[in-house]
Amino acid sequence: MTDAVLKEKLSLFIPGYFTYRSRTPSIPIFMGVYFIYPVSILLSFIELLYLIDNGINQYFSHIFLEHLFLYLLYYFCFFTIYEIGYIFNDAISVKSENHPKKRLSPSLNRALVYCSTIFRILLFVLLYFLFNSYLEPNQGYTFILINTFLIIVYYVHNSIPKPFRIFTIFYLRLMRSIYPLLYFMLTDTKILTLALIYGIVFAAYNVITYIVINYDSFYLKSDEMIKKLYYNPRFRTIFFVTNIAVIVIFMEIMYPQNISKSLFFICYASMFFVMMSYGISKTRYKKKYDKNTESSTYYKFV
C-alpha cells in the first residue's frame, strides 16, 4: 500500500483531514476557507461582547478557555458530519456528473465509504455526549435535529442536477458559517439573531459564487456581468455590508431588542469584511510575467 493510498483511506475516517486533502491545497487556505472567511467575524464579535461584559481578568481566567474548548469541539463535530456529504459526493455522486472532479481514486473500495459513514455517525454520538452537559434538554434535541437535517440536505444535494442545487447550497453554506457557533446561538437569542443574519447573507453570496463557478450549467456565458461582479472586491463588500445593515435594521423595527449591539455589529462586521475582502482580492490571483510576450497573466490559486 502506497503512502498516497494510505492517506486517502485515513482521510475517510479523520474529521477535517478529508476536507484538507480534497478541497484545499494548503493549511493557510484551509483555515481561510473554513474559518477566517465564514466564521471569524461572528466569532470575534461574540468574544468581544463577552470581554466587554465581563472584563479582562474575568474573561481570560474563566471564559476564554471554555469558549476555545467549545469552538474546537463544535468544529470537530462539524467536520465529522459535513464530510459525510463530501465523501458521498466524491465517491458516488461524481460518477453521474458530466464534468466530474476526481478527488478520490477509482479503485477505492466503496465499502470503505459506508464504513466511514457509520464510523462518523458513531463518533458524532460520542461527541454529543461530551458537550450535552452544556445544553438544556430541548437545546440538545434541537442540535440533533439540525445535524440530521444537514445529512438529509447533503444527500439531496448530491442526488439532484446542479441547476437545482441553489437551495441546498444556500443551506449548506449557512451551516458552514454558523455551525461552530451553535452553542452560543442555542443559549443566547441575541447572538442567534445576529448569527442568522450574517449566515443568511454569507449563504446568499455563496449562491452567487456557485452560479459563477458553474455558469455553463445555468446557460450563462463566461463573460457575463455576474462573473465580473463576483471577482470585484467592491461588489463583495457592498453586498455584505448593505444586506447585513438592511436585515439588522428590519429586525430591530419588527422585533425591538438591544439596538446598540445591533448597530455595533453592523459597524464591526462592515469594517472587518472590508479588510478581509481587500485581502482576498490580493490573494485570489498570482501574477506571472511572460518574457516571450512581455505580458502579465493572472493565475488563480485560491
GIRAJO-V47183 format. One record per pair of residues at least 24 apart in sequence whose ideal C-beta (glycine too) atoms are under 6 Angstrom apart, sorted by sequence separation. I is the first residue (numbers start at 1). J is the second residue. If there is no record, write none. Layout:
# GIRAJO-V47183
i = {I:I}
j = {J:J}
This chain:
# GIRAJO-V47183
i = {150:174:177:244:87:174:241:173:84:170:173:240:205:84:170:237:169:201:80:237:166:169:236:201:80:81:201:80:233:139:233:77:197:197:162:163:162:73:15:16:15:15:18:93:81:81:85:89:88:194:22:12:78:13:12:75:13:74:71:70:38:46:38:42:39:42:42:45:41:41}
j = {175:199:202:269:113:203:270:203:117:203:206:273:239:120:207:274:207:240:120:277:207:210:277:243:123:124:244:124:277:186:281:127:247:248:214:217:217:131:76:79:79:80:83:158:147:150:154:158:158:265:103:112:179:116:116:180:119:180:180:183:176:184:177:181:180:195:198:268:269:272}
